[in-house]
């Protein structure tokens, strides 16, 4: 980890601010498991506010390098979440036009963030959800392939490669041989697959755990329940060792604890990953094994202020 006297980086562009996110030890939540280090990798420190900055930037820079993305083309994808923010941010920074397809009923805040960067929004039928947005973007690209570059984060190998070359390397540089376990949620699956592949090449064993919701209907936004979902083409179950299933309530409760006890206001997918990390820590502590667990925190909690049907006690 960086020393407190490290100098600030001088950057030529906002894209240079992606990566090298902090690793924070969760000492207060972990006071009952003192023999096990538990760290949160704070991906909200990326300039677009989420882990999705990594994949979006690599997909865009690689496509620009080989000519798939040019100033004459519009990057288009179906997303109303963090990847859309990242596309919009880097489109503005790199001089590329961006269009996002999303259901018309997504929150005003998400629409406003994308539009702030000059992104064009195309709305799909709200009754068809995210699948309807995917179908619409594919039809648009099929009708006019010369106009669009369609990165398709669910099928693009640059998604996991961003984490193979970035996230995993940073973790090893920070905790080195001490790390025993790695935890990340399954969304597109790029983070868990790419990071796990690199960590499993390390000379000491590192157990890699994927986190998904316990049920198909859940409130852990950003996470996929794979048994009931279309499995992303980039998903590779063999990249990690096991899957832990976490309830919506446990993910939300851990997010609350992190805010109160660690002053970290994180999204509920991050809460679920940290909850899983401490379940591992409790077992290691009971068995007097010690250990070092690193969990990915994908984004901040303020992305989720809009009311959701899974809210238990919040009124905004």
N, C-alpha and C positions, 0 to 999 in steps of 0.2 A: 504494500500500500504506500501511497505517497506520504512523504514526510510533511509536517506542517510548514516547513520553510521552503517547500517547492514553489518555484516561480509560476505565475499565471502564464498560460499558453497565449501566444499571439496568433490569431487566425486570419486567413485571407478571405474566408467565406463562412457562412453559417454551417455549410456542409462539413467543415472541418471540426465542428463541435460534437459530431456524433461519436459515441463510444467513450471509453475510459470513464465509465460511470462509477460512482462510489460503491464501496462494499462496507456496510454498516453492521457492526455486531449488535445483536438485539439482547442486551444484557439484562434489561428490566423484565421483559416478558420471559426471559430465560433464567430468571433467578432460581427456579426450582430444579434446573438441570445444569448446575455450574460446571460439571465436568465435560460438557459438550459445548463447543463454540457454534452458535447459529448466526449466520450472516444473511442480510438482505442485500441483493444487488439492485440498486436504485435506478431502474431504467427510466424513471420520469425525469432524470437529469439530462436526458437527450434534448436537443433543441425543440423538437416537436412534442415533447412531453411523454414519450412512450418508447417501449422496446421496438415498435414497428418502424422507427426511424432507420434502424440498421438494415432491415431487409429492403425497405423501399429505396434507400439510397443505393444499395448494391445493385438492385434490379435496374434502376435508372441509369447509373453510371456504366454498367456493363452493356446495356442496350445502346447507350449513346456512343460507346467506344466501337461497337461493331456495326453501327448504322441502322439498327432497328428503330431507334428513337432519334428523330431529327427535329429541327426547329419548324419544319413544314408539317410535322405530324402532331396529333394530340394524344397524349397518354390518357387512356380511359380504363376504368376498372369499376367494379361494383363494391362499394364500401361506404359505410356511413360512420365508421369508427376511427380508430387510431391510424390505420394505414392510409385512410383518406386524408387525414391531417398531414401525415408525412409526405404523401404525394404532392399535396398542395404547397407545402413549405418548400420542398426541393424544386418543384416546378418553377416557383417564383425565383428561387436563388440561382437556378441553372438556366433560366430562360426558355422553359418548355411549357407549352399549353397543356392544361390538365382538365379533364372532365370526369365527374364522378356520377355513377348511377346509384340511386338509393330510393327506398320507399318514401313516398311523400309525407308520411307521418313521423319521420324521425324528428328529434328535438330541434327546436329553433337554434339552440346553442351550437349544435353540430353543423347546421347549415351556415350559420354566421361565421364560424371559424374557417370553413373551406372558402367561403366567398371573400373573406378578408384577404386571401392570397391571390384573388383573381380567378379562382376555379369556377368552371361552368358546372352547374348542377342539372342533372336529368332525372326526373322522378318517375318511378315505377309504381304499379298498383299497390297500395298499402295492404290490401287483402292477401297479396301473394308473398309478402315478407321478403327475406333476403334471397330466397330462391327465385322470386319474380325479378329481382334486380339483376341476378346472374343471367337469367334467360334474356332479359332486355339488352344487357351489354353485349352478350354474344351475338344477338341478332343485328345490332348496330355495326359490330365489327365485320360480320359476315357480309353485310350489304355494302360496306365501303372500307375494305381492308387497307387501301392506300392512304386513307385519311388517319387511321388510328394505329397506335401501338398499345397492345393489350398485354400487360405484364403477367396477369393471372397469378397472384401470390400463392394460390393453393397448388399450383402445378410447377412453379418456377424454382429450379434448383438453386438459384442465387439466394433464395430465402434461407434455407438451412446453411448455405455456405457463408452467409454473413455472420452467423453465430459460430460456425466452425473456425473461421479466421479471426473473429473479433471477440465475442462474448467469452468463449472458452479460454482463449489466450489470456484475456484480462484476469479471469478468475485464477488461473494457474500462476500468473505473475504476482497476484495479491496474496494468495494463501499457499501456493506451492504444494509441497508434500503433505501438508496438514489436512487437506480436504479429503473427506471420506465419503460424503454423500452430496449429490446435486439434485435439486427439485425444481421443476418448472411445469406450468400448466400446458394443456393441449388446446390450441386454437387452430391456426393453420398447421401447427405442429413443427414449424420451422425452428423455433427456439429450442425445444426439447431434443429434436432430432439432430440438429447441427451441433449444438453444444455437447451433447452426449457422445457423439461420434469422436470428437476431439478429446474429451476427457478420458474416454476409454482407451485411447492410445497412450495415455500417460504411463510411466514406468511403475507407478504404484496403483493398486486397484481403487477405483472410485465408483460407488454404486449410484446409478442414475435412475430417478423416479419421476414418472409422469403423473400429473394430477388432472383428474376430470371430475365432473359432477356425478353424484350418485344416481341421478334420475334424468330422464329426457327433458322434463319440464323443470327448469331450475332458474335461479336468479343470479348465477355467477357469469355475468356478461363477459364475453370474450373467450369463454371456455366451451369446448365441444364435448358432448356426450357421444362418444364414437359409436357405441352399439346402435344408436338410433339416428345417426347422421351420415351424410355423404362423407366418406373418408377422403381427405385430401390426397392427391396423387403423390405429394412429397412425403407423406407419412411413412415411417419405417419403424414398425414395432420392435424390430431387432436392434435398433439403435440404443434402446434403454432397457433396463433390467425388469422393471415392474411398474404397475399402475396403482395409484391410490385414489379411491373415490371419496370425495368430500361433499358433505351436505351444504346446501345454500346457507343454512343457519350458522354452521361452523365457520364458513368463509366470511360471512358478514360480521359475526362476533369477533373474529380475529382482527378484522379491519378496524373495528371499534377499539379493541385493546391496543393496537399499534398507535392509534391516534392519542389515546389517553396516556399510555405508558411510555411510548417512544417518540411522541410528537411526529409521527409519520401518518399523514392522511393519504391512504392508498386505496386503489380500486379493489373490488371484491375478489377478482381473480388472484390478485396479490395476496389478499387475506387467506384465500384457500391454500396457496402454495406455502405460505408461512405456517399455517395451521399444520399442514402435512410435515413440514420440517420439524416442528416441535413434537409431533407424534413420534418421529424417528428419534429425536433427541431424548425423549422420555424413556424410550426402550433402551437406548445406549447407556443412559445414566443408570437405569435399574440394573443393567447387566455389568455395570462398572467397566465399560469398554472405552469410554471417552470417545471423542470424534469431533469432526468439523463439518457442518452442514451448510450449504449455500443454496438459498432460494431466490428465484427471480421475482421481483416486484415490477410488473409491466408498466404501471401508470399511476397517476394520482387519483384520489377520490373525488376531486372536484369535477371530473369528467362525468360524474354520475349523479349530479344534483337534481336532474329532472326526475319527477316521481316515477316509480316503477311498481308494478303490481305485486312484487315480492316484498315491498317494504313492510317492516314489522311494526315500527313505532315512529318513523320519521314523518314529519309534516313540514314541507318546505313552503 
